[in-house]
Amino acid sequence: MASSLARRAASASMERSSNSLFRQSFNFLLRNHLSTSSSSTTPANPTVAAEAEAAKKPKRKKKKNLFEVAQFLPNWGIGYHMAKTHWSGVSYQITKINLYKDGRHGKAWGIVHKEGLQAADAPKKISGVHKRCWKYIKNLNNKEETAPKPEVEAT
């Protein structure tokens, strides 16, 4: 019985060593094959690979909500015209902003302008201020500022 156990242990160790030898040789061949095929398709320098990857996909610019646009304007954009990017001919002249603590959220009120002319007398609450599609409109403020003022002659 002891001899049969010894034979069994010896044969099991032989199988393990032959299996591990087979696995080692297989892994060696696999590693060599993968390293030669991958080196031919990708450059050896990692910075070149990163630049090539960046050239393939241009990074999209994150659009801004109304408060992220207004934060760079004087007095948080009060008095300036803003509109959603997909609107044509419609804008709001900001009259009041109620910011939350984080500075990126809140409420805003403004006067509607259509085709550059004021469309309403009273300010109304602006809807969709948190959506990321707002832009600052430069030209409407410049027209009002550069319009010639009538001069009154003193006689």
Contact map, one row per residue, 1 for C-alpha under 8 A:
11111000000000000000000000000000000000000000000000000000000000000000000000000000000000000000000000000000000000000000000000000000000000000000000000000000000
11111100000000000000000000000000000000000000000000000000000000000000000000000000000000000000000000000000000000000000000000000000000000000000000000000000000
11111110000000000000000000000000000000000000000000000000000000000000000000000000000000000000000000000000000000000000000000000000000000000000000000000000000
11111111000000000000000000000000000000000000000000000000000000000000000000000000000000000000000000000000000000000000000000000000000000000000000000000000000
11111111100000000000000000000000000000000000000000000000000000000000000000000000000000000000000000000000000000000000000000000000000000000000000000000000000
01111111110000000000000000000000000000000000000000000000000000000000000000000000000000000000000000000000000000000000000000000000000000000000000000000000000
00111111111000000000000000000000000000000000000000000000000000000000000000000000000000000000000000000000000000000000000000000000000000000000000000000000000
00011111111100000000000000000000000000000000000000000000000000000000000000000000000000000000000000000000000000000000000000000000000000000000000000000000000
00001111111110000000000000000000000000000000000000000000000000000000000000000000000000000000000000000000000000000000000000000000000000000000000000000000000
00000111111111000000000000000000000000000000000000000000000000000000000000000000000000000000000000000000000000000000000000000000000000000000000000000000000
00000011111111100000000000000000000000000000000000000000000000000000000000000000000000000000000000000000000000000000000000000000000000000000000000000000000
00000001111111110000000000000000000000000000000000000000000000000000000000000000000000000000000000000000000000000000000000000000000000000000000000000000000
00000000111111111000000000000000000000000000000000000000000000000000000000000000000000000000000000000000000000000000000000000000000000000000000000000000000
00000000011111111100000000000000000000000000000000000000000000000000000000000000000000000000000000000000000000000000000000000000000000000000000000000000000
00000000001111111110000000000000000000000000000000000000000000000000000000000000000000000000000000000000000000000000000000000000000000000000000000000000000
00000000000111111111000000000000000000000000000000000000000000000000000000000000000000000000000000000000000000000000000000000000000000000000000000000000000
00000000000011111111100000000000000000000000000000000000000000000000000000000000000000000000000000000000000000000000000000000000000000000000000000000000000
00000000000001111111110000000000000000000000000000000000000000000000000000000000000000000000000000000000000000000000000000000000000000000000000000000000000
00000000000000111111111000000000000000000000000000000000000000000000000000000000000000000000000000000000000000000000000000000000000000000000000000000000000
00000000000000011111111100000000000000000000000000000000000000000000000000000000000000000000000000000000000000000000000000000000000000000000000000000000000
00000000000000001111111110000000000000000000000000000000000000000000000000000000000000000000000000000000000000000000000000000000000000000000000000000000000
00000000000000000111111111000000000000000000000000000000000000000000000000000000000000000000000000000000000000000000000000000000000000000000000000000000000
00000000000000000011111111100000000000000000000000000000000000000000000000000000000000000000000000000000000000000000000000000000000000000000000000000000000
00000000000000000001111111110000000000000000000000000000000000000000000000000000000000000000000000000000000000000000000000000000000000000000000000000000000
00000000000000000000111111111000000000000000000000000000000000000000000000000000000000000000000000000000000000000000000000000000000000000000000000000000000
00000000000000000000011111111100000000000000000000000000000000000000000000000000000000000000000000000000000000000000000000000000000000000000000000000000000
00000000000000000000001111111110000000000000000000000000000000000000000000000000000000000000000000000000000000000000000000000000000000000000000000000000000
00000000000000000000000111111111000000000000000000000000000000000000000000000000000000000000000000000000000000000000000000000000000000000000000000000000000
00000000000000000000000011111111100000000000000000000000000000000000000000000000000000000000000000000000000000000000000000000000000000000000000000000000000
00000000000000000000000001111111110000000000000000000000000000000000000000000000000000000000000000000000000000000000000000000000000000000000000000000000000
00000000000000000000000000111111111000000000000000000000000000000000000000000000000000000000000000000000000000000000000000000000000000000000000000000000000
00000000000000000000000000011111111100000000000000000000000000000000000000000000000000000000000000000000000000000000000000000000000000000000000000000000000
00000000000000000000000000001111111110000000000000000000000000000000000000000000000000000000000000000000000000000000000000000000000000000000000000000000000
00000000000000000000000000000111111111000000000000000000000000000000000000000000000000000000000000000000000000000000000000000000000000000000000000000000000
00000000000000000000000000000011111111100000000000000000000000000000000000000000000000000000000000000000000000000000000000000000000000000000000000000000000
00000000000000000000000000000001111111110000000000000000000000000000000000000000000000000000000000000000000000000000000000000000000000000000000000000000000
00000000000000000000000000000000111111111000000000000000000000000000000000000000000000000000000000000000000000000000000000000000000000000000000000000000000
00000000000000000000000000000000011111111100000000000000000000000000000000000000000000000000000000000000000000000000000000000000000000000000000000000000000
00000000000000000000000000000000001111111111000000000000000000000000000000000000000000000000000000000000000000000000000000000000000000000000000000000000000
00000000000000000000000000000000000111111110000000000000000000000000000000000000000000000000000000000000000000000000000000000000000000000000000000000000000
00000000000000000000000000000000000011111110000000000000000000000000000000000000000000000000000000000000000000000000000000000000000000000000000000000000000
00000000000000000000000000000000000001111111000010000000000000000000000000000000000000000000000000000000000000000000000000000000000000000000000000000000000
00000000000000000000000000000000000000111111110110000000000000000000000000000000000000000000000000000000000000000000000000000000000000000000000000000000000
00000000000000000000000000000000000000100111110010000000000000000000000000000000000000000000000000000000000000000000000000000000000000000000000000000000000
00000000000000000000000000000000000000000011111110000000000000000000000000000000000000000000000000000000000000000000000000000000000000000000000000000000000
00000000000000000000000000000000000000000011111111000000000000000000000000000000000000000000000000000000000000000000000000000000000000000000000000000000000
00000000000000000000000000000000000000000000111111100000000000000000000000000000000000000000000000000000000000000000000000000000000000000000000000000000000
00000000000000000000000000000000000000000010111111110000000000000000000000000000000000000000000000000000000000000000000000000000000000000000000000000000000
00000000000000000000000000000000000000000111111111111000000000000000000000000000000000000000000000000000000000000000000000000000000000000000000000000000000
00000000000000000000000000000000000000000000011111111100000000000000000000000000000000000000000000000000000000000000000000000000000000000000000000000000000
00000000000000000000000000000000000000000000001111111110000000000000000000000000000000000000000000000000000000000000000000000000000000000000000000000000000
00000000000000000000000000000000000000000000000111111111000000000000000000000000000000000000000000000000000000000000000000000000000000000000000000000000000
00000000000000000000000000000000000000000000000011111111100000000000000000000000000000000000000000000000000000000000000000000000000000000000000000000000000
00000000000000000000000000000000000000000000000001111111111000000000000000000000000000000000000000000000000000000000000000000000000000000000000000000000000
00000000000000000000000000000000000000000000000000111111110000000000000000000000000000000000000000000000000000000000000000000000000000000000000000000000000
00000000000000000000000000000000000000000000000000011111110000000000000000000000000000000000000000000000000000000000000000000000000000000000000000000000000
00000000000000000000000000000000000000000000000000001111111000000000000000000000000000000000000000000000000000000000000000000000000000000000000000000000000
00000000000000000000000000000000000000000000000000000111111100000000000000000000000000000000000000000000000000000000000000000000000000000000000000000000000
00000000000000000000000000000000000000000000000000000100111110000000000000000000000000000000000000000000000000000000000000000000000000000000000000000000000
00000000000000000000000000000000000000000000000000000000011111000000000000000000000000000000000000000000000000000000000000000000000000000000000000000000000
00000000000000000000000000000000000000000000000000000000001111100000000000000000000000000000000000000000000000000000000000000000000000000000000000000000000
00000000000000000000000000000000000000000000000000000000000111110000000000000000000000000000000000000000000000000000000000000000000000000000000000000000000
00000000000000000000000000000000000000000000000000000000000011111000000000000000000000000000000000000000000000000000000000000000000111000000000000000000000
00000000000000000000000000000000000000000000000000000000000001111111100000000000000000000000000000000000000000000000000000000000001111100000000000000000000
00000000000000000000000000000000000000000000000000000000000000111111100000000000000000000000000000000001000000000000000000000000111111000000000000000000000
00000000000000000000000000000000000000000000000000000000000000011111110000000000010000000000000000000000000000000000000000000000111111100000000000000000000
00000000000000000000000000000000000000000000000000000000000000011111111000010000000000000000000000000011110000000000000000000000110000000000000000000000000
00000000000000000000000000000000000000000000000000000000000000011111111100000000000000000000000000000001000000000000000000000000000000000000000000000000000
00000000000000000000000000000000000000000000000000000000000000011111111110000000000000000000000000000000000000000000000000000000000001110000000000000000000
00000000000000000000000000000000000000000000000000000000000000000111111110011000000000000000000000000000000000000000000000000000000000010000000000000000000
00000000000000000000000000000000000000000000000000000000000000000011111111011000000000000000000000000000000000000000000000000000000000000000000000000000000
00000000000000000000000000000000000000000000000000000000000000000001111111011000000000000000000000000000000000000000000000000000000000000000000000000000000
00000000000000000000000000000000000000000000000000000000000000000000111111111000000000000000000000000000000000000000000000000000000000000000000000000000000
00000000000000000000000000000000000000000000000000000000000000000000001111111100000000000000000000000000000000000000000000000000000000000000000000000000000
00000000000000000000000000000000000000000000000000000000000000000000000011111100000000000000000000000000000000000000000000000000000000000000000000000000000
00000000000000000000000000000000000000000000000000000000000000000010011111111100000000000000000010000000000000000000000000000000000000000000000000000000000
00000000000000000000000000000000000000000000000000000000000000000000011111111111100000000000010000000000000000000000000000000000000000000000000000000000000
00000000000000000000000000000000000000000000000000000000000000000000000001111111000000000000111110000000000000000000000000000000000000000000000000000000000
00000000000000000000000000000000000000000000000000000000000000000000000000001111100000000000111000000000000000000000000000000000000000000000000000000000000
00000000000000000000000000000000000000000000000000000000000000000000000000001111110000000000110000000000000000000000000000000000000000011000100000000000000
00000000000000000000000000000000000000000000000000000000000000000000000000001011111000000011110000000000000000000000000000000000000000011101100000000000000
00000000000000000000000000000000000000000000000000000000000000000100000000000001111100000011110000000000000000000000000000000000000001111000000000000000000
00000000000000000000000000000000000000000000000000000000000000000000000000000000111110100111000000000000000000000000000000000000000001111000000000000000000
00000000000000000000000000000000000000000000000000000000000000000000000000000000011111100010000000000000000000000000000000000000000011100000000000000000000
00000000000000000000000000000000000000000000000000000000000000000000000000000000001111110000000000000000000000000000000000000000000011100000000000000000000
00000000000000000000000000000000000000000000000000000000000000000000000000000000000111110000000000000000000000000000000000000000000010000000000000000000000
00000000000000000000000000000000000000000000000000000000000000000000000000000000001111111110000000000000000000000000000000000000000000000000000000000000000
00000000000000000000000000000000000000000000000000000000000000000000000000000000000011111100000000000000000000000000000000000000000000000000000000000000000
00000000000000000000000000000000000000000000000000000000000000000000000000000000000000111110000000000000000000000111000000000000000000000000000000000000000
00000000000000000000000000000000000000000000000000000000000000000000000000000000001000111111000000000000000000011111000000000000000000000000000000000000000
00000000000000000000000000000000000000000000000000000000000000000000000000000000111100101111100000000000000000011101000000000000000000000000000000000000000
00000000000000000000000000000000000000000000000000000000000000000000000000000000111000000111110000000000000001111000000000000000000000000000000000000000000
00000000000000000000000000000000000000000000000000000000000000000000000000000111110000000011111000000000000001111000000000000000000000000000000000000000000
00000000000000000000000000000000000000000000000000000000000000000000000000001111110000000001111110000000000111100000000000000000000000000000000000000000000
00000000000000000000000000000000000000000000000000000000000000000000000000000110000000000000111110000000000111100000000000100000000000000000000000000000000
00000000000000000000000000000000000000000000000000000000000000000000000000000100000000000000011111000000000111000000000000000000000000000000000000000000000
00000000000000000000000000000000000000000000000000000000000000000000000000010100000000000000011111100000011110000000000000000000000000000000000000000000000
00000000000000000000000000000000000000000000000000000000000000000000000000000000000000000000000111110000011100000000000000000000000000000000000000000000000
00000000000000000000000000000000000000000000000000000000000000000000000000000000000000000000000011111111111000000000000000000000000000000000000000000000000
00000000000000000000000000000000000000000000000000000000000000000000000000000000000000000000000001111111110000000000000000000000000000000000000000000000000
00000000000000000000000000000000000000000000000000000000000000000000000000000000000000000000000000111110100000000000000000000000000000000000000000000000000
00000000000000000000000000000000000000000000000000000000000000000000000000000000000000000000000000111111100000000000000000000000000000000000000000000000000
00000000000000000000000000000000000000000000000000000000000000000010000000000000000000000000000000111111110000000000000000000000000000000000000000000000000
00000000000000000000000000000000000000000000000000000000000000001011000000000000000000000000000000110111110000000000000000000000000000000000000000000000000
00000000000000000000000000000000000000000000000000000000000000000010000000000000000000000000000000111111111000000000000000000000010000000000000000000000000
00000000000000000000000000000000000000000000000000000000000000000010000000000000000000000000000011110011111100000000000000000000100000000000000000000000000
00000000000000000000000000000000000000000000000000000000000000000000000000000000000000000000000011100000111110000000000000001100100000000000000000000000000
00000000000000000000000000000000000000000000000000000000000000000000000000000000000000000000011111000000011111000000000000001100100000000000000000000000000
00000000000000000000000000000000000000000000000000000000000000000000000000000000000000000000011110000000001111100000000000111100000000000000000000000000000
00000000000000000000000000000000000000000000000000000000000000000000000000000000000000000001111100000000000111110000000000111100000000000000000000000000000
00000000000000000000000000000000000000000000000000000000000000000000000000000000000000000001111000000000000011111000011111110000000000000000000000000000000
00000000000000000000000000000000000000000000000000000000000000000000000000000000000000000111100000000000000001111100011100100000000000000000000000000000000
00000000000000000000000000000000000000000000000000000000000000000000000000000000000000000111100000000000000000111111111100000000000000000000000000000000000
00000000000000000000000000000000000000000000000000000000000000000000000000000000000000001110000000000000000000011111111000000000000000000000000000000000000
00000000000000000000000000000000000000000000000000000000000000000000000000000000000000001100000000000000000000001111100000000000000000000000000000000000000
00000000000000000000000000000000000000000000000000000000000000000000000000000000000000001110000000000000000000001111110000000000000000000001000000000000000
00000000000000000000000000000000000000000000000000000000000000000000000000000000000000000000000000000000000000001111111000000000000000000000000000000000000
00000000000000000000000000000000000000000000000000000000000000000000000000000000000000000000000000000000000000111101111110000000000000000000000000000000000
00000000000000000000000000000000000000000000000000000000000000000000000000000000000000000000000000000000000000111100111110000000000000000000000000000000000
00000000000000000000000000000000000000000000000000000000000000000000000000000000000000000000000000000000000000111000011111100000000000000000000000000000000
00000000000000000000000000000000000000000000000000000000000000000000000000000000000000000000000000000000000000100000011111100000000000000000000000000000000
00000000000000000000000000000000000000000000000000000000000000000000000000000000000000000000000000000000000000100000000111110000000000000000000000000000000
00000000000000000000000000000000000000000000000000000000000000000000000000000000000000000000001000000000000011110000000111111000000000000000000000000000000
00000000000000000000000000000000000000000000000000000000000000000000000000000000000000000000000000000000000011100000000001111100000000000000000000000000000
00000000000000000000000000000000000000000000000000000000000000000000000000000000000000000000000000000000001111000000000000111110000000000000000000000000000
00000000000000000000000000000000000000000000000000000000000000000000000000000000000000000000000000000000001111000000000000011111100000000000000000000000000
00000000000000000000000000000000000000000000000000000000000000000000000000000000000000000000000000000000000000000000000000001111100000000000000000000000000
00000000000000000000000000000000000000000000000000000000000000000000000000000000000000000000000000000000000000000000000000000111111000000000000000000000000
00000000000000000000000000000000000000000000000000000000000000001110000000000000000000000000000000000000011100000000000000000111111001000000000000000000000
00000000000000000000000000000000000000000000000000000000000000001110000000000000000000000000000000000000100000000000000000000001111100000000000000000000000
00000000000000000000000000000000000000000000000000000000000000011100000000000000000000000000000000000000000000000000000000000001111111000000000000000000000
00000000000000000000000000000000000000000000000000000000000000111100000000000000000000000000000000000000000000000000000000000000011111000000000000000000000
00000000000000000000000000000000000000000000000000000000000000111100000000000000000111000000000000000000000000000000000000000000001111100000000000000000000
00000000000000000000000000000000000000000000000000000000000000111100100000000000011110000000000000000000000000000000000000000000101111110000000000000000000
00000000000000000000000000000000000000000000000000000000000000010100100000000000011110000000000000000000000000000000000000000000000011111000000000000000000
00000000000000000000000000000000000000000000000000000000000000000000110000000001111000000000000000000000000000000000000000000000000001111100000000000000000
00000000000000000000000000000000000000000000000000000000000000000000000000000001111000000000000000000000000000000000000000000000000000111111100000000000000
00000000000000000000000000000000000000000000000000000000000000000000000000000000100000000000000000000000000000000000000000000000000000011111110000000000000
00000000000000000000000000000000000000000000000000000000000000000000000000000000000000000000000000000000000000000000000000000000000000001111111000000000000
00000000000000000000000000000000000000000000000000000000000000000000000000000000100000000000000000000000000000000001000000000000000000001111111100000000000
00000000000000000000000000000000000000000000000000000000000000000000000000000001100000000000000000000000000000000000000000000000000000001111111110000000000
00000000000000000000000000000000000000000000000000000000000000000000000000000000000000000000000000000000000000000000000000000000000000000111111111000000000
00000000000000000000000000000000000000000000000000000000000000000000000000000000000000000000000000000000000000000000000000000000000000000011111111100000000
00000000000000000000000000000000000000000000000000000000000000000000000000000000000000000000000000000000000000000000000000000000000000000001111111100000000
00000000000000000000000000000000000000000000000000000000000000000000000000000000000000000000000000000000000000000000000000000000000000000000111111100000000
00000000000000000000000000000000000000000000000000000000000000000000000000000000000000000000000000000000000000000000000000000000000000000000011111110000000
00000000000000000000000000000000000000000000000000000000000000000000000000000000000000000000000000000000000000000000000000000000000000000000001111111000000
00000000000000000000000000000000000000000000000000000000000000000000000000000000000000000000000000000000000000000000000000000000000000000000000001111100000
00000000000000000000000000000000000000000000000000000000000000000000000000000000000000000000000000000000000000000000000000000000000000000000000000111110000
00000000000000000000000000000000000000000000000000000000000000000000000000000000000000000000000000000000000000000000000000000000000000000000000000011111000
00000000000000000000000000000000000000000000000000000000000000000000000000000000000000000000000000000000000000000000000000000000000000000000000000001111100
00000000000000000000000000000000000000000000000000000000000000000000000000000000000000000000000000000000000000000000000000000000000000000000000000000111110
00000000000000000000000000000000000000000000000000000000000000000000000000000000000000000000000000000000000000000000000000000000000000000000000000000011111
00000000000000000000000000000000000000000000000000000000000000000000000000000000000000000000000000000000000000000000000000000000000000000000000000000001111
00000000000000000000000000000000000000000000000000000000000000000000000000000000000000000000000000000000000000000000000000000000000000000000000000000000111
